[in-house]
């Protein structure tokens, strides 16, 4: 990135002062690399926010999280299809406690998801008590909350292909969906996003969810770039193969 910051003004000035096809092409390809790097950074931010709710603005100002915004513009039908597909192969684990008023608000929304998408969920209480107004069954937490590194209630985790176990090794995979309260439409997006980086969704749904990922170079390819601004026209030759791989 330091190399790009150094040569970008030079490429821009060269393209403006001498707008040959080669000079303008170099400038535009350099700008494209900067945009791709920014998107990959944004995707990494979302992953980090799922792991650390202290950084997630949704827990301070609901619906403001980058995680939600990152999938807001994806086709909502694709998000719904993603939830439907995930509901067929797994279920949600919801961590609550009796004193959490947002837990009492979250559980009715999960009931709506169950009715709308056949999403099953298991409620685990940290203190063994039910949130106010909840009459369903609960289980006492056995340390899973801390094992998963969760910080807030309610927390929702998706478990694909859940399996029982008696030994010391847990065979299950846990995908953190949310930490903090989410309304139904936002929760649909969060569940879809949880399955986004996995091999759990069908190719058709992934293609529709990945509408903003199409044509964006991978982080590995971006880090392996070797560009030479002293050779006008070389940027297209170097960069185009990396970008075409994503289409």
GIRAFEN-V304305 format. One record per backbone hydrogen bond with DSSP energy under -0.5 kcal/mol. NH is the residue of the N-H (numbers start at 1). CO is the residue of the C=O. E is the energy in kcal/mol with one decimal. If there is no record, write none. Layout:
nh & co & e
NH & CO & E
NH & CO & E
This chain:
nh & co & e
5 & 1 & -2.5
6 & 2 & -1.6
7 & 3 & -2.3
8 & 4 & -2.6
9 & 5 & -0.6
11 & 7 & -2.8
12 & 8 & -2.7
13 & 9 & -2.6
14 & 10 & -2.6
15 & 11 & -2.4
16 & 12 & -2.3
17 & 13 & -2.7
18 & 14 & -2.3
20 & 18 & -2.9
24 & 20 & -2.5
25 & 21 & -2.4
26 & 22 & -2.3
27 & 23 & -2.0
28 & 24 & -2.6
29 & 25 & -2.5
30 & 26 & -2.1
31 & 27 & -2.0
32 & 28 & -2.0
33 & 29 & -2.0
34 & 30 & -1.8
35 & 31 & -2.1
36 & 32 & -2.3
37 & 33 & -2.5
38 & 34 & -2.0
39 & 35 & -2.0
40 & 36 & -2.4
41 & 37 & -2.1
42 & 38 & -2.2
43 & 39 & -2.3
44 & 40 & -1.8
45 & 41 & -2.1
46 & 42 & -1.8
47 & 43 & -1.7
48 & 44 & -2.2
49 & 45 & -2.3
50 & 46 & -1.6
51 & 47 & -0.9
51 & 48 & -0.7
52 & 48 & -1.8
55 & 52 & -1.6
56 & 53 & -0.8
57 & 55 & -0.6
59 & 56 & -1.7
60 & 57 & -1.3
61 & 57 & -3.8
64 & 61 & -1.5
69 & 65 & -2.1
70 & 66 & -2.5
71 & 67 & -0.6
71 & 68 & -1.0
72 & 68 & -0.6
72 & 69 & -0.8
73 & 69 & -0.6
74 & 71 & -0.8
75 & 208 & -0.6
79 & 75 & -1.7
80 & 76 & -2.4
81 & 77 & -2.5
82 & 78 & -2.2
83 & 79 & -2.0
84 & 80 & -2.3
85 & 81 & -2.5
86 & 82 & -2.6
87 & 83 & -2.2
88 & 84 & -0.7
88 & 85 & -0.9
89 & 86 & -1.2
90 & 86 & -1.0
91 & 159 & -1.5
92 & 120 & -2.8
93 & 157 & -3.1
94 & 122 & -3.3
95 & 93 & -0.5
95 & 155 & -3.1
96 & 94 & -0.5
96 & 124 & -2.7
100 & 97 & -1.5
101 & 99 & -0.8
104 & 100 & -1.3
105 & 101 & -1.0
106 & 102 & -1.9
107 & 103 & -2.2
108 & 104 & -0.6
109 & 105 & -0.7
110 & 106 & -1.7
111 & 107 & -1.7
112 & 108 & -1.6
113 & 109 & -1.9
114 & 110 & -2.1
115 & 111 & -2.1
116 & 112 & -2.5
117 & 113 & -3.1
118 & 114 & -1.4
119 & 113 & -0.9
120 & 118 & -0.7
122 & 92 & -2.6
124 & 94 & -3.3
124 & 122 & -0.6
125 & 139 & -3.2
126 & 96 & -3.0
134 & 131 & -2.1
139 & 123 & -1.9
141 & 125 & -2.3
147 & 143 & -2.0
148 & 144 & -2.3
149 & 146 & -1.1
150 & 145 & -2.1
154 & 95 & -0.7
155 & 95 & -1.5
156 & 178 & -2.5
157 & 93 & -2.5
158 & 175 & -3.2
159 & 91 & -3.0
160 & 158 & -0.6
161 & 89 & -3.8
162 & 159 & -0.6
170 & 168 & -0.5
171 & 169 & -0.6
173 & 160 & -0.5
175 & 158 & -2.8
176 & 174 & -0.6
177 & 156 & -2.5
178 & 156 & -1.8
180 & 154 & -3.4
187 & 183 & -2.6
188 & 184 & -2.3
189 & 185 & -1.5
190 & 186 & -2.1
191 & 187 & -2.5
192 & 188 & -2.4
193 & 189 & -2.5
194 & 190 & -2.0
195 & 191 & -1.4
196 & 193 & -1.0
197 & 193 & -0.6
198 & 195 & -1.2
206 & 202 & -2.5
207 & 203 & -2.3
208 & 204 & -1.7
209 & 205 & -2.6
210 & 206 & -2.2
211 & 208 & -0.9
212 & 209 & -0.5
213 & 210 & -1.6
214 & 210 & -1.0
215 & 246 & -1.1
216 & 213 & -1.9
217 & 215 & -0.5
222 & 218 & -2.4
223 & 219 & -2.3
224 & 220 & -1.2
225 & 222 & -0.9
231 & 228 & -1.7
232 & 230 & -0.6
233 & 22 & -0.7
234 & 231 & -2.1
237 & 233 & -0.9
238 & 234 & -2.1
239 & 235 & -3.2
240 & 236 & -2.2
242 & 239 & -0.5
243 & 239 & -1.9
244 & 240 & -2.7
245 & 241 & -1.1
246 & 243 & -1.3
247 & 244 & -1.3
